[in-house]
Amino acid sequence: MDTKKEVLSLLDEVLSLGGAAARFDLDTPLLGALPDLDSMAVVGLINMLEEHFGFIVGDDEIDGSTFASVGSLVEFVNAKLA
């Protein structure tokens, strides 16, 4: 499974980026860099990640650093899948 590709696909869908997320790399900043990634979008993305990957995210498991970059988000998902 290509976690990065799947995370980018979900990010693209939640933020309606029209395929632009496919060009993001692990260093691409997210929170604060993408205007559409507001608190409601973060909640939507968490819900999509839970549904797609089959895990549950506890409130105490995430903070702003989780969404700092594509890499930090992919790392979080990989840790949940481990």
PDB file with SEQRES, HELIX, SHEET and CRYST1 records, atoms N, CA, C and O in Angstrom:
SEQRES   1 A   82  MET ASP THR LYS LYS GLU VAL LEU SER LEU LEU ASP GLU          
SEQRES   2 A   82  VAL LEU SER LEU GLY GLY ALA ALA ALA ARG PHE ASP LEU          
SEQRES   3 A   82  ASP THR PRO LEU LEU GLY ALA LEU PRO ASP LEU ASP SER          
SEQRES   4 A   82  MET ALA VAL VAL GLY LEU ILE ASN MET LEU GLU GLU HIS          
SEQRES   5 A   82  PHE GLY PHE ILE VAL GLY ASP ASP GLU ILE ASP GLY SER          
SEQRES   6 A   82  THR PHE ALA SER VAL GLY SER LEU VAL GLU PHE VAL ASN          
SEQRES   7 A   82  ALA LYS LEU ALA                                              
HELIX    1 AA1 THR A    3  LEU A   15  1                                  13    
HELIX    2 AA2 ALA A   20  ARG A   23  5                                   4    
HELIX    3 AA3 SER A   39  PHE A   53  1                                  15    
HELIX    4 AA4 ASP A   59  GLU A   61  5                                   3    
HELIX    5 AA5 GLY A   64  PHE A   67  5                                   4    
HELIX    6 AA6 VAL A   70  LEU A   81  1                                  12    
CRYST1    1.000    1.000    1.000  90.00  90.00  90.00 P 1           1          
ATOM      1  N   MET A   1       0.837  -1.176   0.000  1.00  0.00           N  
ATOM      2  CA  MET A   1       0.000   0.000   0.000  1.00  0.00           C  
ATOM      3  C   MET A   1       0.888   1.247   0.000  1.00  0.00           C  
ATOM      4  O   MET A   1       1.866   1.319   0.744  1.00  0.00           O  
ATOM      5  N   ASP A   2       0.546   2.213  -0.826  1.00  0.00           N  
ATOM      6  CA  ASP A   2       1.267   3.485  -0.893  1.00  0.00           C  
ATOM      7  C   ASP A   2       0.505   4.503  -0.039  1.00  0.00           C  
ATOM      8  O   ASP A   2      -0.393   5.192  -0.522  1.00  0.00           O  
ATOM      9  N   THR A   3       0.880   4.579   1.227  1.00  0.00           N  
ATOM     10  CA  THR A   3       0.167   5.438   2.178  1.00  0.00           C  
ATOM     11  C   THR A   3       0.170   6.892   1.721  1.00  0.00           C  
ATOM     12  O   THR A   3      -0.854   7.570   1.802  1.00  0.00           O  
ATOM     13  N   LYS A   4       1.306   7.372   1.244  1.00  0.00           N  
ATOM     14  CA  LYS A   4       1.390   8.767   0.803  1.00  0.00           C  
ATOM     15  C   LYS A   4       0.373   9.041  -0.300  1.00  0.00           C  
ATOM     16  O   LYS A   4      -0.347  10.039  -0.247  1.00  0.00           O  
ATOM     17  N   LYS A   5       0.311   8.174  -1.284  1.00  0.00           N  
ATOM     18  CA  LYS A   5      -0.607   8.365  -2.409  1.00  0.00           C  
ATOM     19  C   LYS A   5      -2.058   8.374  -1.926  1.00  0.00           C  
ATOM     20  O   LYS A   5      -2.862   9.184  -2.386  1.00  0.00           O  
ATOM     21  N   GLU A   6      -2.389   7.477  -1.004  1.00  0.00           N  
ATOM     22  CA  GLU A   6      -3.752   7.401  -0.501  1.00  0.00           C  
ATOM     23  C   GLU A   6      -4.100   8.620   0.355  1.00  0.00           C  
ATOM     24  O   GLU A   6      -5.210   9.144   0.265  1.00  0.00           O  
ATOM     25  N   VAL A   7      -3.157   9.072   1.180  1.00  0.00           N  
ATOM     26  CA  VAL A   7      -3.380  10.270   1.996  1.00  0.00           C  
ATOM     27  C   VAL A   7      -3.578  11.483   1.084  1.00  0.00           C  
ATOM     28  O   VAL A   7      -4.469  12.299   1.322  1.00  0.00           O  
ATOM     29  N   LEU A   8      -2.761  11.604   0.054  1.00  0.00           N  
ATOM     30  CA  LEU A   8      -2.899  12.727  -0.867  1.00  0.00           C  
ATOM     31  C   LEU A   8      -4.229  12.687  -1.602  1.00  0.00           C  
ATOM     32  O   LEU A   8      -4.834  13.731  -1.845  1.00  0.00           O  
ATOM     33  N   SER A   9      -4.683  11.511  -1.954  1.00  0.00           N  
ATOM     34  CA  SER A   9      -5.982  11.376  -2.613  1.00  0.00           C  
ATOM     35  C   SER A   9      -7.109  11.849  -1.701  1.00  0.00           C  
ATOM     36  O   SER A   9      -8.014  12.556  -2.143  1.00  0.00           O  
ATOM     37  N   LEU A  10      -7.052  11.457  -0.428  1.00  0.00           N  
ATOM     38  CA  LEU A  10      -8.072  11.886   0.528  1.00  0.00           C  
ATOM     39  C   LEU A  10      -7.994  13.393   0.768  1.00  0.00           C  
ATOM     40  O   LEU A  10      -9.020  14.068   0.853  1.00  0.00           O  
ATOM     41  N   LEU A  11      -6.791  13.906   0.874  1.00  0.00           N  
ATOM     42  CA  LEU A  11      -6.596  15.341   1.055  1.00  0.00           C  
ATOM     43  C   LEU A  11      -7.175  16.105  -0.131  1.00  0.00           C  
ATOM     44  O   LEU A  11      -7.839  17.127   0.042  1.00  0.00           O  
ATOM     45  N   ASP A  12      -6.922  15.610  -1.315  1.00  0.00           N  
ATOM     46  CA  ASP A  12      -7.437  16.221  -2.534  1.00  0.00           C  
ATOM     47  C   ASP A  12      -8.965  16.230  -2.534  1.00  0.00           C  
ATOM     48  O   ASP A  12      -9.593  17.218  -2.917  1.00  0.00           O  
ATOM     49  N   GLU A  13      -9.546  15.125  -2.101  1.00  0.00           N  
ATOM     50  CA  GLU A  13     -11.001  15.017  -2.075  1.00  0.00           C  
ATOM     51  C   GLU A  13     -11.622  15.949  -1.039  1.00  0.00           C  
ATOM     52  O   GLU A  13     -12.581  16.660  -1.340  1.00  0.00           O  
ATOM     53  N   VAL A  14     -11.084  15.950   0.170  1.00  0.00           N  
ATOM     54  CA  VAL A  14     -11.639  16.772   1.259  1.00  0.00           C  
ATOM     55  C   VAL A  14     -11.536  18.258   0.939  1.00  0.00           C  
ATOM     56  O   VAL A  14     -12.462  19.020   1.216  1.00  0.00           O  
ATOM     57  N   LEU A  15     -10.419  18.668   0.359  1.00  0.00           N  
ATOM     58  CA  LEU A  15     -10.195  20.089   0.083  1.00  0.00           C  
ATOM     59  C   LEU A  15     -10.610  20.503  -1.325  1.00  0.00           C  
ATOM     60  O   LEU A  15     -10.455  21.665  -1.701  1.00  0.00           O  
ATOM     61  N   SER A  16     -11.137  19.557  -2.107  1.00  0.00           N  
ATOM     62  CA  SER A  16     -11.555  19.840  -3.493  1.00  0.00           C  
ATOM     63  C   SER A  16     -10.436  20.528  -4.277  1.00  0.00           C  
ATOM     64  O   SER A  16     -10.629  21.598  -4.854  1.00  0.00           O  
ATOM     65  N   LEU A  17      -9.268  19.892  -4.287  1.00  0.00           N  
ATOM     66  CA  LEU A  17      -8.095  20.477  -4.935  1.00  0.00           C  
ATOM     67  C   LEU A  17      -7.986  20.137  -6.422  1.00  0.00           C  
ATOM     68  O   LEU A  17      -7.064  20.605  -7.091  1.00  0.00           O  
ATOM     69  N   GLY A  18      -8.892  19.348  -6.938  1.00  0.00           N  
ATOM     70  CA  GLY A  18      -8.894  19.046  -8.359  1.00  0.00           C  
ATOM     71  C   GLY A  18      -7.648  18.351  -8.865  1.00  0.00           C  
ATOM     72  O   GLY A  18      -7.222  18.584  -9.997  1.00  0.00           O  
ATOM     73  N   GLY A  19      -7.057  17.498  -8.038  1.00  0.00           N  
ATOM     74  CA  GLY A  19      -5.882  16.738  -8.448  1.00  0.00           C  
ATOM     75  C   GLY A  19      -4.562  17.392  -8.082  1.00  0.00           C  
ATOM     76  O   GLY A  19      -3.508  16.788  -8.278  1.00  0.00           O  
ATOM     77  N   ALA A  20      -4.589  18.602  -7.560  1.00  0.00           N  
ATOM     78  CA  ALA A  20      -3.352  19.329  -7.233  1.00  0.00           C  
ATOM     79  C   ALA A  20      -2.531  18.625  -6.159  1.00  0.00           C  
ATOM     80  O   ALA A  20      -1.306  18.743  -6.153  1.00  0.00           O  
ATOM     81  N   ALA A  21      -3.173  17.901  -5.259  1.00  0.00           N  
ATOM     82  CA  ALA A  21      -2.450  17.229  -4.178  1.00  0.00           C  
ATOM     83  C   ALA A  21      -1.490  16.163  -4.703  1.00  0.00           C  
ATOM     84  O   ALA A  21      -0.522  15.822  -4.023  1.00  0.00           O  
ATOM     85  N   ALA A  22      -1.738  15.642  -5.879  1.00  0.00           N  
ATOM     86  CA  ALA A  22      -0.857  14.621  -6.454  1.00  0.00           C  
ATOM     87  C   ALA A  22       0.561  15.156  -6.665  1.00  0.00           C  
ATOM     88  O   ALA A  22       1.512  14.380  -6.754  1.00  0.00           O  
ATOM     89  N   ARG A  23       0.701  16.464  -6.744  1.00  0.00           N  
ATOM     90  CA  ARG A  23       2.023  17.081  -6.945  1.00  0.00           C  
ATOM     91  C   ARG A  23       2.723  17.401  -5.627  1.00  0.00           C  
ATOM     92  O   ARG A  23       3.871  17.847  -5.632  1.00  0.00           O  
ATOM     93  N   PHE A  24       2.052  17.181  -4.508  1.00  0.00           N  
ATOM     94  CA  PHE A  24       2.648  17.460  -3.203  1.00  0.00           C  
ATOM     95  C   PHE A  24       3.695  16.401  -2.881  1.00  0.00           C  
ATOM     96  O   PHE A  24       3.535  15.234  -3.237  1.00  0.00           O  
ATOM     97  N   ASP A  25       4.777  16.814  -2.200  1.00  0.00           N  
ATOM     98  CA  ASP A  25       5.752  15.848  -1.715  1.00  0.00           C  
ATOM     99  C   ASP A  25       5.705  15.835  -0.186  1.00  0.00           C  
ATOM    100  O   ASP A  25       4.900  16.547   0.414  1.00  0.00           O  
ATOM    101  N   LEU A  26       6.550  15.042   0.436  1.00  0.00           N  
ATOM    102  CA  LEU A  26       6.510  14.890   1.884  1.00  0.00           C  
ATOM    103  C   LEU A  26       6.811  16.187   2.623  1.00  0.00           C  
ATOM    104  O   LEU A  26       6.388  16.346   3.768  1.00  0.00           O  
ATOM    105  N   ASP A  27       7.524  17.110   2.006  1.00  0.00           N  
ATOM    106  CA  ASP A  27       7.878  18.378   2.639  1.00  0.00           C  
ATOM    107  C   ASP A  27       6.827  19.472   2.431  1.00  0.00           C  
ATOM    108  O   ASP A  27       6.962  20.567   2.977  1.00  0.00           O  
ATOM    109  N   THR A  28       5.796  19.189   1.659  1.00  0.00           N  
ATOM    110  CA  THR A  28       4.774  20.205   1.391  1.00  0.00           C  
ATOM    111  C   THR A  28       4.050  20.567   2.690  1.00  0.00           C  
ATOM    112  O   THR A  28       3.470  19.697   3.340  1.00  0.00           O  
ATOM    113  N   PRO A  29       4.082  21.856   3.071  1.00  0.00           N  
ATOM    114  CA  PRO A  29       3.380  22.261   4.287  1.00  0.00           C  
ATOM    115  C   PRO A  29       1.868  22.221   4.086  1.00  0.00           C  
ATOM    116  O   PRO A  29       1.373  22.477   2.988  1.00  0.00           O  
ATOM    117  N   LEU A  30       1.148  21.901   5.140  1.00  0.00           N  
ATOM    118  CA  LEU A  30      -0.305  21.820   5.068  1.00  0.00           C  
ATOM    119  C   LEU A  30      -0.966  22.907   5.916  1.00  0.00           C  
ATOM    120  O   LEU A  30      -1.399  23.936   5.397  1.00  0.00           O  
ATOM    121  N   LEU A  31      -1.037  22.669   7.215  1.00  0.00           N  
ATOM    122  CA  LEU A  31      -1.732  23.586   8.115  1.00  0.00           C  
ATOM    123  C   LEU A  31      -1.061  24.959   8.087  1.00  0.00           C  
ATOM    124  O   LEU A  31       0.133  25.079   8.362  1.00  0.00           O  
ATOM    125  N   GLY A  32      -1.823  25.973   7.758  1.00  0.00           N  
ATOM    126  CA  GLY A  32      -1.290  27.317   7.643  1.00  0.00           C  
ATOM    127  C   GLY A  32      -0.845  27.664   6.236  1.00  0.00           C  
ATOM    128  O   GLY A  32      -0.712  28.842   5.906  1.00  0.00           O  
ATOM    129  N   ALA A  33      -0.612  26.663   5.402  1.00  0.00           N  
ATOM    130  CA  ALA A  33      -0.165  26.896   4.031  1.00  0.00           C  
ATOM    131  C   ALA A  33      -1.301  26.725   3.026  1.00  0.00           C  
ATOM    132  O   ALA A  33      -1.298  27.353   1.967  1.00  0.00           O  
ATOM    133  N   LEU A  34      -2.261  25.881   3.354  1.00  0.00           N  
ATOM    134  CA  LEU A  34      -3.413  25.670   2.480  1.00  0.00           C  
ATOM    135  C   LEU A  34      -4.622  26.375   3.102  1.00  0.00           C  
ATOM    136  O   LEU A  34      -5.122  25.943   4.142  1.00  0.00           O  
ATOM    137  N   PRO A  35      -5.094  27.453   2.474  1.00  0.00           N  
ATOM    138  CA  PRO A  35      -6.193  28.219   3.060  1.00  0.00           C  
ATOM    139  C   PRO A  35      -7.452  27.388   3.320  1.00  0.00           C  
ATOM    140  O   PRO A  35      -8.199  27.674   4.256  1.00  0.00           O  
ATOM    141  N   ASP A  36      -7.688  26.374   2.507  1.00  0.00           N  
ATOM    142  CA  ASP A  36      -8.894  25.551   2.670  1.00  0.00           C  
ATOM    143  C   ASP A  36      -8.785  24.562   3.820  1.00  0.00           C  
ATOM    144  O   ASP A  36      -9.790  23.973   4.219  1.00  0.00           O  
ATOM    145  N   LEU A  37      -7.586  24.367   4.363  1.00  0.00           N  
ATOM    146  CA  LEU A  37      -7.402  23.413   5.464  1.00  0.00           C  
ATOM    147  C   LEU A  37      -7.654  24.137   6.790  1.00  0.00           C  
ATOM    148  O   LEU A  37      -6.734  24.463   7.539  1.00  0.00           O  
ATOM    149  N   ASP A  38      -8.948  24.372   7.040  1.00  0.00           N  
ATOM    150  CA  ASP A  38      -9.346  24.997   8.297  1.00  0.00           C  
ATOM    151  C   ASP A  38      -9.789  23.917   9.277  1.00  0.00           C  
ATOM    152  O   ASP A  38      -9.667  22.728   8.985  1.00  0.00           O  
ATOM    153  N   SER A  39     -10.298  24.319  10.430  1.00  0.00           N  
ATOM    154  CA  SER A  39     -10.650  23.340  11.464  1.00  0.00           C  
ATOM    155  C   SER A  39     -11.720  22.364  10.988  1.00  0.00           C  
ATOM    156  O   SER A  39     -11.669  21.184  11.335  1.00  0.00           O  
ATOM    157  N   MET A  40     -12.673  22.825  10.211  1.00  0.00           N  
ATOM    158  CA  MET A  40     -13.721  21.927   9.707  1.00  0.00           C  
ATOM    159  C   MET A  40     -13.139  20.936   8.703  1.00  0.00           C  
ATOM    160  O   MET A  40     -13.528  19.768   8.691  1.00  0.00           O  
ATOM    161  N   ALA A  41     -12.218  21.388   7.871  1.00  0.00           N  
ATOM    162  CA  ALA A  41     -11.582  20.495   6.901  1.00  0.00           C  
ATOM    163  C   ALA A  41     -10.724  19.458   7.609  1.00  0.00           C  
ATOM    164  O   ALA A  41     -10.652  18.311   7.169  1.00  0.00           O  
ATOM    165  N   VAL A  42     -10.070  19.851   8.706  1.00  0.00           N  
ATOM    166  CA  VAL A  42      -9.261  18.905   9.477  1.00  0.00           C  
ATOM    167  C   VAL A  42     -10.151  17.802  10.040  1.00  0.00           C  
ATOM    168  O   VAL A  42      -9.801  16.623   9.979  1.00  0.00           O  
ATOM    169  N   VAL A  43     -11.297  18.186  10.585  1.00  0.00           N  
ATOM    170  CA  VAL A  43     -12.246  17.191  11.111  1.00  0.00           C  
ATOM    171  C   VAL A  43     -12.707  16.264   9.994  1.00  0.00           C  
ATOM    172  O   VAL A  43     -12.771  15.049  10.179  1.00  0.00           O  
ATOM    173  N   GLY A  44     -13.024  16.829   8.848  1.00  0.00           N  
ATOM    174  CA  GLY A  44     -13.437  16.013   7.700  1.00  0.00           C  
ATOM    175  C   GLY A  44     -12.343  15.073   7.244  1.00  0.00           C  
ATOM    176  O   GLY A  44     -12.610  13.921   6.904  1.00  0.00           O  
ATOM    177  N   LEU A  45     -11.118  15.554   7.236  1.00  0.00           N  
ATOM    178  CA  LEU A  45      -9.987  14.724   6.822  1.00  0.00           C  
ATOM    179  C   LEU A  45      -9.756  13.594   7.814  1.00  0.00           C  
ATOM    180  O   LEU A  45      -9.501  12.459   7.412  1.00  0.00           O  
ATOM    181  N   ILE A  46      -9.843  13.892   9.100  1.00  0.00           N  
ATOM    182  CA  ILE A  46      -9.694  12.842  10.113  1.00  0.00           C  
ATOM    183  C   ILE A  46     -10.762  11.771   9.923  1.00  0.00           C  
ATOM    184  O   ILE A  46     -10.468  10.577   9.990  1.00  0.00           O  
ATOM    185  N   ASN A  47     -11.992  12.195   9.688  1.00  0.00           N  
ATOM    186  CA  ASN A  47     -13.080  11.231   9.462  1.00  0.00           C  
ATOM    187  C   ASN A  47     -12.805  10.368   8.235  1.00  0.00           C  
ATOM    188  O   ASN A  47     -13.035   9.159   8.260  1.00  0.00           O  
ATOM    189  N   MET A  48     -12.316  10.979   7.170  1.00  0.00           N  
ATOM    190  CA  MET A  48     -12.010  10.231   5.945  1.00  0.00           C  
ATOM    191  C   MET A  48     -10.853   9.249   6.178  1.00  0.00           C  
ATOM    192  O   MET A  48     -10.885   8.118   5.693  1.00  0.00           O  
ATOM    193  N   LEU A  49      -9.839   9.691   6.920  1.00  0.00           N  
ATOM    194  CA  LEU A  49      -8.715   8.800   7.224  1.00  0.00           C  
ATOM    195  C   LEU A  49      -9.193   7.598   8.028  1.00  0.00           C  
ATOM    196  O   LEU A  49      -8.805   6.464   7.745  1.00  0.00           O  
ATOM    197  N   GLU A  50     -10.033   7.843   9.029  1.00  0.00           N  
ATOM    198  CA  GLU A  50     -10.561   6.757   9.856  1.00  0.00           C  
ATOM    199  C   GLU A  50     -11.354   5.770   9.008  1.00  0.00           C  
ATOM    200  O   GLU A  50     -11.181   4.556   9.125  1.00  0.00           O  
ATOM    201  N   GLU A  51     -12.214   6.295   8.163  1.00  0.00           N  
ATOM    202  CA  GLU A  51     -13.060   5.448   7.319  1.00  0.00           C  
ATOM    203  C   GLU A  51     -12.232   4.659   6.303  1.00  0.00           C  
ATOM    204  O   GLU A  51     -12.436   3.460   6.116  1.00  0.00           O  
ATOM    205  N   HIS A  52     -11.302   5.349   5.654  1.00  0.00           N  
ATOM    206  CA  HIS A  52     -10.511   4.719   4.590  1.00  0.00           C  
ATOM    207  C   HIS A  52      -9.547   3.662   5.128  1.00  0.00           C  
ATOM    208  O   HIS A  52      -9.433   2.572   4.566  1.00  0.00           O  
ATOM    209  N   PHE A  53      -8.857   3.991   6.216  1.00  0.00           N  
ATOM    210  CA  PHE A  53      -7.824   3.095   6.723  1.00  0.00           C  
ATOM    211  C   PHE A  53      -8.313   2.166   7.831  1.00  0.00           C  
ATOM    212  O   PHE A  53      -7.610   1.223   8.194  1.00  0.00           O  
ATOM    213  N   GLY A  54      -9.504   2.414   8.373  1.00  0.00           N  
ATOM    214  CA  GLY A  54     -10.069   1.517   9.368  1.00  0.00           C  
ATOM    215  C   GLY A  54      -9.492   1.650  10.760  1.00  0.00           C  
ATOM    216  O   GLY A  54      -9.407   0.664  11.492  1.00  0.00           O  
ATOM    217  N   PHE A  55      -9.093   2.853  11.138  1.00  0.00           N  
ATOM    218  CA  PHE A  55      -8.630   3.068  12.508  1.00  0.00           C  
ATOM    219  C   PHE A  55      -9.425   4.204  13.141  1.00  0.00           C  
ATOM    220  O   PHE A  55     -10.160   4.920  12.461  1.00  0.00           O  
ATOM    221  N   ILE A  56      -9.268   4.354  14.441  1.00  0.00           N  
ATOM    222  CA  ILE A  56      -9.930   5.420  15.191  1.00  0.00           C  
ATOM    223  C   ILE A  56      -8.859   6.370  15.717  1.00  0.00           C  
ATOM    224  O   ILE A  56      -7.823   5.938  16.223  1.00  0.00           O  
ATOM    225  N   VAL A  57      -9.118   7.657  15.591  1.00  0.00           N  
ATOM    226  CA  VAL A  57      -8.194   8.676  16.082  1.00  0.00           C  
ATOM    227  C   VAL A  57      -8.783   9.278  17.350  1.00  0.00           C  
ATOM    228  O   VAL A  57      -9.858   9.877  17.325  1.00  0.00           O  
ATOM    229  N   GLY A  58      -8.074   9.115  18.449  1.00  0.00           N  
ATOM    230  CA  GLY A  58      -8.495   9.712  19.711  1.00  0.00           C  
ATOM    231  C   GLY A  58      -8.139  11.188  19.753  1.00  0.00           C  
ATOM    232  O   GLY A  58      -7.169  11.619  19.131  1.00  0.00           O  
ATOM    233  N   ASP A  59      -8.927  11.959  20.489  1.00  0.00           N  
ATOM    234  CA  ASP A  59      -8.686  13.399  20.592  1.00  0.00           C  
ATOM    235  C   ASP A  59      -7.289  13.717  21.107  1.00  0.00           C  
ATOM    236  O   ASP A  59      -6.705  14.736  20.739  1.00  0.00           O  
ATOM    237  N   ASP A  60      -6.760  12.855  21.948  1.00  0.00           N  
ATOM    238  CA  ASP A  60      -5.448  13.096  22.536  1.00  0.00           C  
ATOM    239  C   ASP A  60      -4.287  12.643  21.630  1.00  0.00           C  
ATOM    240  O   ASP A  60      -3.121  12.797  21.993  1.00  0.00           O  
ATOM    241  N   GLU A  61      -4.606  12.093  20.473  1.00  0.00           N  
ATOM    242  CA  GLU A  61      -3.569  11.581  19.572  1.00  0.00           C  
ATOM    243  C   GLU A  61      -3.083  12.596  18.548  1.00  0.00           C  
ATOM    244  O   GLU A  61      -2.052  12.389  17.909  1.00  0.00           O  
ATOM    245  N   ILE A  62      -3.812  13.682  18.390  1.00  0.00           N  
ATOM    246  CA  ILE A  62      -3.466  14.623  17.326  1.00  0.00           C  
ATOM    247  C   ILE A  62      -3.312  16.032  17.869  1.00  0.00           C  
ATOM    248  O   ILE A  62      -3.923  16.412  18.868  1.00  0.00           O  
ATOM    249  N   ASP A  63      -2.483  16.786  17.182  1.00  0.00           N  
ATOM    250  CA  ASP A  63      -2.358  18.217  17.429  1.00  0.00           C  
ATOM    251  C   ASP A  63      -1.925  18.854  16.114  1.00  0.00           C  
ATOM    252  O   ASP A  63      -1.878  18.183  15.083  1.00  0.00           O  
ATOM    253  N   GLY A  64      -1.620  20.106  16.146  1.00  0.00           N  
ATOM    254  CA  GLY A  64      -1.259  20.812  14.922  1.00  0.00           C  
ATOM    255  C   GLY A  64      -0.074  20.221  14.193  1.00  0.00           C  
ATOM    256  O   GLY A  64       0.002  20.294  12.967  1.00  0.00           O  
ATOM    257  N   SER A  65       0.858  19.631  14.937  1.00  0.00           N  
ATOM    258  CA  SER A  65       2.053  19.077  14.299  1.00  0.00           C  
ATOM    259  C   SER A  65       1.729  17.892  13.390  1.00  0.00           C  
ATOM    260  O   SER A  65       2.475  17.604  12.454  1.00  0.00           O  
ATOM    261  N   THR A  66       0.618  17.207  13.663  1.00  0.00           N  
ATOM    262  CA  THR A  66       0.199  16.085  12.814  1.00  0.00           C  
ATOM    263  C   THR A  66      -0.068  16.567  11.389  1.00  0.00           C  
ATOM    264  O   THR A  66       0.191  15.853  10.420  1.00  0.00           O  
ATOM    265  N   PHE A  67      -0.591  17.793  11.279  1.00  0.00           N  
ATOM    266  CA  PHE A  67      -0.966  18.348   9.980  1.00  0.00           C  
ATOM    267  C   PHE A  67       0.022  19.408   9.493  1.00  0.00           C  
ATOM    268  O   PHE A  67      -0.319  20.223   8.635  1.00  0.00           O  
ATOM    269  N   ALA A  68       1.230  19.402  10.028  1.00  0.00           N  
ATOM    270  CA  ALA A  68       2.239  20.391   9.642  1.00  0.00           C  
ATOM    271  C   ALA A  68       2.659  20.229   8.183  1.00  0.00           C  
ATOM    272  O   ALA A  68       2.851  21.216   7.472  1.00  0.00           O  
ATOM    273  N   SER A  69       2.798  18.986   7.745  1.00  0.00           N  
ATOM    274  CA  SER A  69       3.239  18.723   6.376  1.00  0.00           C  
ATOM    275  C   SER A  69       2.642  17.403   5.900  1.00  0.00           C  
ATOM    276  O   SER A  69       2.067  16.644   6.679  1.00  0.00           O  
ATOM    277  N   VAL A  70       2.791  17.152   4.624  1.00  0.00           N  
ATOM    278  CA  VAL A  70       2.350  15.866   4.080  1.00  0.00           C  
ATOM    279  C   VAL A  70       3.090  14.743   4.801  1.00  0.00           C  
ATOM    280  O   VAL A  70       2.488  13.730   5.158  1.00  0.00           O  
ATOM    281  N   GLY A  71       4.385  14.920   5.016  1.00  0.00           N  
ATOM    282  CA  GLY A  71       5.196  13.891   5.666  1.00  0.00           C  
ATOM    283  C   GLY A  71       4.721  13.577   7.074  1.00  0.00           C  
ATOM    284  O   GLY A  71       4.649  12.409   7.456  1.00  0.00           O  
ATOM    285  N   SER A  72       4.394  14.615   7.860  1.00  0.00           N  
ATOM    286  CA  SER A  72       3.943  14.371   9.235  1.00  0.00           C  
ATOM    287  C   SER A  72       2.588  13.669   9.251  1.00  0.00           C  
ATOM    288  O   SER A  72       2.325  12.851  10.132  1.00  0.00           O  
ATOM    289  N   LEU A  73       1.735  13.979   8.291  1.00  0.00           N  
ATOM    290  CA  LEU A  73       0.435  13.313   8.212  1.00  0.00           C  
ATOM    291  C   LEU A  73       0.596  11.855   7.782  1.00  0.00           C  
ATOM    292  O   LEU A  73      -0.050  10.969   8.342  1.00  0.00           O  
ATOM    293  N   VAL A  74       1.449  11.605   6.796  1.00  0.00           N  
ATOM    294  CA  VAL A  74       1.708  10.230   6.350  1.00  0.00           C  
ATOM    295  C   VAL A  74       2.350   9.423   7.483  1.00  0.00           C  
ATOM    296  O   VAL A  74       2.011   8.256   7.678  1.00  0.00           O  
ATOM    297  N   GLU A  75       3.263  10.030   8.220  1.00  0.00           N  
ATOM    298  CA  GLU A  75       3.905   9.367   9.353  1.00  0.00           C  
ATOM    299  C   GLU A  75       2.867   8.993  10.415  1.00  0.00           C  
ATOM    300  O   GLU A  75       2.925   7.900  10.978  1.00  0.00           O  
ATOM    301  N   PHE A  76       1.924   9.888  10.688  1.00  0.00           N  
ATOM    302  CA  PHE A  76       0.869   9.620  11.644  1.00  0.00           C  
ATOM    303  C   PHE A  76       0.026   8.425  11.187  1.00  0.00           C  
ATOM    304  O   PHE A  76      -0.254   7.525  11.980  1.00  0.00           O  
ATOM    305  N   VAL A  77      -0.375   8.414   9.921  1.00  0.00           N  
ATOM    306  CA  VAL A  77      -1.198   7.319   9.391  1.00  0.00           C  
ATOM    307  C   VAL A  77      -0.417   6.008   9.463  1.00  0.00           C  
ATOM    308  O   VAL A  77      -0.969   4.986   9.868  1.00  0.00           O  
ATOM    309  N   ASN A  78       0.849   6.024   9.078  1.00  0.00           N  
ATOM    310  CA  ASN A  78       1.654   4.800   9.152  1.00  0.00           C  
ATOM    311  C   ASN A  78       1.773   4.278  10.578  1.00  0.00           C  
ATOM    312  O   ASN A  78       1.750   3.067  10.801  1.00  0.00           O  
ATOM    313  N   ALA A  79       1.899   5.185  11.545  1.00  0.00           N  
ATOM    314  CA  ALA A  79       1.979   4.774  12.940  1.00  0.00           C  
ATOM    315  C   ALA A  79       0.660   4.151  13.393  1.00  0.00           C  
ATOM    316  O   ALA A  79       0.661   3.182  14.153  1.00  0.00           O  
ATOM    317  N   LYS A  80      -0.448   4.692  12.938  1.00  0.00           N  
ATOM    318  CA  LYS A  80      -1.758   4.135  13.294  1.00  0.00           C  
ATOM    319  C   LYS A  80      -1.948   2.756  12.668  1.00  0.00           C  
ATOM    320  O   LYS A  80      -2.617   1.900  13.247  1.00  0.00           O  
ATOM    321  N   LEU A  81      -1.372   2.540  11.507  1.00  0.00           N  
ATOM    322  CA  LEU A  81      -1.526   1.272  10.796  1.00  0.00           C  
ATOM    323  C   LEU A  81      -0.587   0.191  11.329  1.00  0.00           C  
ATOM    324  O   LEU A  81      -0.809  -0.999  11.102  1.00  0.00           O  
ATOM    325  N   ALA A  82       0.457   0.609  12.035  1.00  0.00           N  
ATOM    326  CA  ALA A  82       1.474  -0.350  12.523  1.00  0.00           C  
ATOM    327  C   ALA A  82       0.940  -1.245  13.622  1.00  0.00           C  
ATOM    328  O   ALA A  82       1.668  -2.097  14.132  1.00  0.00           O  
TER     329      ALA A  82                                                      
END                                                                             
